[in-house]
Amino acid sequence: MQYFNREKVESALNIPLGLKLSKTAFELHSSGHVEQPLRNIIPSEDGKILGTMPAYIRKGRYAGFGVKSVLVDFERVGKEQSHEGSILLYSALPDGQSAIVDAASITELRTAAASALATDILAKQDAKRLAVLGTGVQAKAHLLSILSIRPVEEVFLWGRNQENTLALEAWLKTIKPEIDIRVFSKVQEAVIGADIICTVTASKEPFLGAQVLPQNCHINAVGASAPAFQELMPDVYSSVELFVDSLESVWSASRCLTLAEQQGLIKHNSGIEIGQLTNGCYTNTSKGRTLFKSVGLAVQDLVFAREVVNQYYSVKNN
């Protein structure tokens, strides 16, 4: 058995490859070539969450069994990553042995790559204004991913912690000094005129409602991937065209969707899986707003992790 740490993951994967891997993962899921039950979650009294996500991919370069196990703790002090865990890939090595891949780095990269893929399909090509709501690891990952696929000229930042928001601004200025970056203290101000909005928080209370959304925009709602978390108010779902990573997973894990259904704002199981749109045939509707709601799928983790292993042995054998 061999372990692939963050360094090996980051040396093998980049943003363009992440988009390709996301496309492959979502196509495998939506075409029925993956067996993956709903995520199993065990909460603790102090707010931590242990999640396990097994899957089996039936065909192709990434075929095989695997399981992701990750401990999530958003209250960590002095540590940047909130996710800690591993992805176990069975029969992943050339000799048939299993491999273990760092789950935190895979989660970070595949989550942002999924949003970037959805943005590339759903957002207008000349989108120039990006709003990022949140300040953690996923905020940085989404900034890098979205900036790589659209000609963004202005970035609007908002976070629940002002100090963290300013730190994110300083970080972005060092790597993208040519971009106009603005920090806002109110959500409604941060999204004014935004072409793309990314919600990447661990909020347990909704903070973004339909009344403040621009008439034409694309939204990636990422942070609320379990029932205890919320980012969007229910009325958002009545004002957008909804796209998801998995209908079953999103409707099982999203509290804001459940509330929207209870209020009669959306019908159960509404939405289109992004894996059905990767052929480039999507045409925006008259609503002018698209929403990609993702909760994360095991097939993404397995595809990304197996790519890391495959690349390692491809280079080693040449």
N, C-alpha and C positions, 0 to 999 in steps of 0.2 A: 504494500500500500504506500502511496506517495502523497505528500501534502503540497498543495500549490497556494502560496501565500499571496498577500496583496501585491507585492512587488511583481510576482510572476503574472498575476491577472492584469495589472495595468500595463505591463510591457507587451502583452499579447493583444489587448483590445484598444481600439480607438473609436472616435465618434462615427466616422463613415462605416466602419465594420459593425458597430453597434446597431445602426439603422438596418443593415442587411440581416443581422441576426434576429432583430426584432420582427422584421418582415417574415422571416422563416418560421419563427416561433408562433406567431399569430396565425399564419397560414396553416401550420400543422394543427393547431387547436381548432380553428374554424372548419377545417376539412375533415375532422373526426379521426385524426391519426394519433391522438394522445388520450391516454387514460389518466385522469387526475381528479381525485376527490376534492371536495371543498377543504380549504385550509382548516386545520385543527388548532384551536387556540386555548391555552391554559393561562388564566390571569393569576397574579399573586396579590396579596393584601396591600403591598407597597407600590402597586402600579405597574409592575413589570409584566411582560407578556411573552410566553413561550409559544412559538408557532412552528408547526411541522407541515411540510408540503411535499408529499410523494407524487411521483408521476412515472409513466412508462410511455416512451415515444416508439411507435411501431416501425417506422421506416426512415431511411435516409442517413445522412452523415452523422446525425446526433441520436440515432436509435439506441434504446437501452433503458434500464431502470435507474432511478435516482431519487434521493430525498433531501430536501433542505430542512435544516433545523436551526432556528435563530431565536436568540433572546433579545427582546426589544426593551430598552429602558431610556425613555426620553428625559429622565431626571438626572442623568449622569452629570457630575460636576467635574470640570477640568478635562473632559474627554470629548473629542469631536464626534466620534461615531456613536450612534445610538443603537446600532445593530451589531450583534456579535454571534457568530455561529459558523456552520460549515454546510457544504453541499457534498453528499456522498454519492459518487458515481460508480455503479457496479460494472465490472468488466470493462473498465475504461482504458486500461493500460495495454500495451502490445502483448504482454504475457498473460492477459486475462484477469489481472489483479484489479482491485478497486482503487479509486483515487478520491482524495478529499480536497475540496477547493474552498478558499475563504469566502464566506457568504456575504460579509459586509460589503466588500468591494464589488462583488457581482451584483448585489442588490442596488448599490449606488449607481452603477453604470447602466444596468438593464432598465431601471425605472426611468431614468432621464432619456434613454434611447427610445423607449416606448412613446414617451410624450413627443419627442422630436419626430418620430415616424408619423404619429397622428397629426402633428402640426404641419408636416410636409405635405400630407394628403389633404388636410382640411382648411388650413389658413391660406389667406391670399398671398400670392407670390411676392408682392411688393410690401409686405408687412414691415413697418419701420419702428413701431413703438411696442415695447415689451414690458409688461408689469409682472414682477415676481413678488408674491405674497408669502413670506417666510424667509428665514435667515440661516438655516442649517445646511447640512451636507447636500441635501437635494436642491436647495436654492442654487448653490454653486454649480452642481452638475447640470441643472436645467439651463442656467445662464450659458454655460459653455456649449451645450447641445443646441439650443435654439439659435444662438448667435452664429452657429456654423451653417445653418440652413436657410436663414433669412437675412436680408440686408438691414439689420436693426441699427438705427441711429440714436434712439432714445431708450433708456431703461429707467423704469419707475420701481422703486423699492419700498416695501412696507413690511414691518415685523412687529410682533407683540412685545419685543424687547428693543428699546431704542438703541442701547449700546451695541447689541448684536447687529442691528440694521446698519449702523454707522461702520462697523467692522466689515460687513459685507460690501458696503460701498467702497471702502478703502482698498479691499482686496481686488474688486473689479477694476478700479482705476489703475492699478498696477499692471494689469494684463490687457486692458482695453482702454487706454487713455484717450482714444479718439471718439469714444462714445459719450454722449451727454447723459449723465447719471443724476437722478434726483431721488431724494429720500422724503417720504411723506409720513405724517403721524396718523392720518386717517385713511382707511381703506377706500372710501368713496373718492378721495382725491387721487389716490395712487392709480386707479383704473380709468380715469378720465382720458378718453382718446386712445386707449390701448388697443392695438390690433391683436395682440396675443396676451393672455393672462394665465399665469401658472400659480396654483395654490399648493404650497408644499410645506404645510405646517403640521404640528401634532395637536391642533386645537380640538377641544372637546365641546366647543360652542360654535355655532355657525356665525360667520362674519361677512359673507358676501351674498348680497341679495340681488334680485333681478332689476330693482329700480335704479341701481347705480351702474349697470352694465352698459357699455357702448352699444349702439344699434347694430354695428357690425364688428364681430370679434370672434376669436377662437379661444376656448378655455381648456386648460389641462388641469383637472382636479385630481390631485395625487395623494395628499396627506392623510385623508380619512379612509384608511384601508381596513378598518375594523369597526364594529358597531358602536364602540365607546367614543369614537371620534367623529367630528363634524366640521366641515368648512363652508358648505353651501346651504343657504336657506332653501326650503322646499320650493319656493316660487321660481327659482332659477330654472327648474326642469320644465316649466310650462312656457318658457321663453327661448328655448334652445332646441336644436336638433341633437339628439343624444347618440353618442358612440361610446363603446365600452371595449375593454380587453376580453371579457367573458360575461355573457348575460347571466349565467348561473352564479358566478362568483360575485359579481357586482351587486346583484339583487339580494344575495345572501349577506354581504358584509357592509352595505351602505345604509346607514341609518337615515341619512337625508333623503334617499330615494324612497325608503319605506314611509317616511312622513309625507312625502309628496304624493304617494299613492293614497295614503289615508285621507288626505285633504282633497282628493279628487283631481289633482293637478297632472297626473300621469297614470297610464294604465300599467298594470303589472307586466313585467318582462318586456317593457318597451326598450328600444335601443337597437343599434346595429353594431355587430362586432367588427372591429377594425380589420381583422383578418379577412373579411369579405370584401375589402376595398383596396387591397394592395395592387390590383391590376390597373389602377389609375383612371377608373371610369366614374369616379364620384363627381357629382355636380351639386354645388351648394343650393339650398332651398331659399325661399323668400324670407325666412325668419332672419337670415343674416347672422345668426349666432350658432356656433357649433361648440359642443362640449364633449371632451374625451374624458370619461370617468374610468380610472384604472385602480385596481386593488392589488395587482401583481399575481402572476401565475407561475406554477412550478415549471411549466414547459419553458418559460423564459430562462429561469435559473439553470435548467439542465442544458439548454442550447448554448448559453453563454459559457457555462463551466466546461462543457465538453470541447468547445472551441479552444479554450485555453490549453487543455490537455493535448488535443490534436496538434495544435501549433507547436507545442513544446517538443513533441516527439518527431514532428516533421522536420524541425530545425536540427534536432539532435542527430537524426539519421542521415542528414545531408552532409 
